[in-house]
């Protein structure tokens, strides 16, 4: 776009004094004037800062027009000639950092008696996001993961791996994946030659996790693996060793540890909001129907309700408390003659004994209406999270006494897509070269405990666990708050 010398000279001359908005709009036209004024004033500010020895580059430029200065006396002429009251085309005030990862700060409008808005979204430009290859096109990938990329800020899907050419072709077309970035399980290793792929997300039956993590590590790509990590502690260790040898990161997809409500409960517990934790009750149950599904085949799943959904009770209790259990006691049951449970357990009830006498009472079931909650009972109150392990719909309630009154509160906080949160954390670890919050060691510890739970259920007695000293021993650094 070119400007006449007269206009440029006028703008530069007027930059040194205040002019009315109407006068300036008459000089350059509304849209042009706003852009020229912002650029000219920014230039003047930069020169002024440099001349005075200031650090103009460190300042956050402020743009926009306060409402008190907006000319609302203009009109818009519709195509039919009708004149409609309008106002000039301006933007409200905002602070606009130059760093693409820092949010734009819009002008305040809420009072402090209402919840405050979070920062504006700060997605990375597409060419700076981490590219993922998704391995397996089943329920989780199609129903949750691929849609979740739409809410990611640092992650994008760039490749697919499946045993179904028909699904590959259709899903690739739906999500803009290049045909040459679609792979079979046989040529999975060719991901090594795809520069767009930086991370591989393993979303396969449990029995395939170890093989595809190890093969994936050999391609030099970082690995995100669904829970449960594998089907045994030995497989978990082999996966960790392979990733360490290849010098790639390994993260286990414990989405609950990135979900805001569960993190809120964790923080309240650690801050002793209502005193020390005394015991926790947890339940994760659902109803299944297809006896031919891989989850009901022990060779593919490794177990039934415990490793699939009971694992959430186990891992979340460890996450909340930050310490490790010292003993387990379990009871298992499957309805005789039910074809769903020929090979895997229908129900597992298990207690975890933690240091300082804290007991966590868990039950998981594959044959009831879904129920997913836990209650943390403390010295001076309790915290109850309904839908704790669900993809959405968390509801946090607390109770405590104040004098003669019993206070029950419902806490509402902004929700996030759990899958987007966990993928973006892994992308953050890749971009910043740091250890994931839920590394392979976290998954290995759960498998050690589950092995003890199965042993206790078989033998009908408590089983001691190897003592672990410290807090959050198997976890990496905390995720960044978005």
Secondary structure, DSSP 8 states (H G I E B T S, - for coil): ----HHHHHHHHHHTTS---HHHHHHHH-HHHHHHHHHHHHHHHHHHHHHHTT--GGGS-EEES--GGG-----EEE-TTS-EEE--------EEE-SSTTS--EE---S-TTS-----------GGGSEEEEEE--SHHIIIIIHHHGGG-SSEEEEEEE-S-HHHHHHHHHHHT--GGGEE-STTGGGGGG-TT--EEEE-S-GGGHHHHHHHHHHTT-EEEE-SS--SSHHHHHHHHHHHHHHT--EEE--GGGG-HHHHHHHHHHHTTTTSSEEEEEEEEEEE---TTSGGG-HHHHSSSHIIIIIHHHHHHHHHHH-S--SEEEEEEE--TT-GGGSSS-SEEEEEEE-GGG-EEEEEEESEEEEEEEEEEEESSEEEEEETTTSSS--EEEEEEEETTEEEEEEE------HHHHHHHHHHHHHHHT---TTBHHHHHHHHHHHHHHHHHHHHTS-EE-----SSSTT--S-----
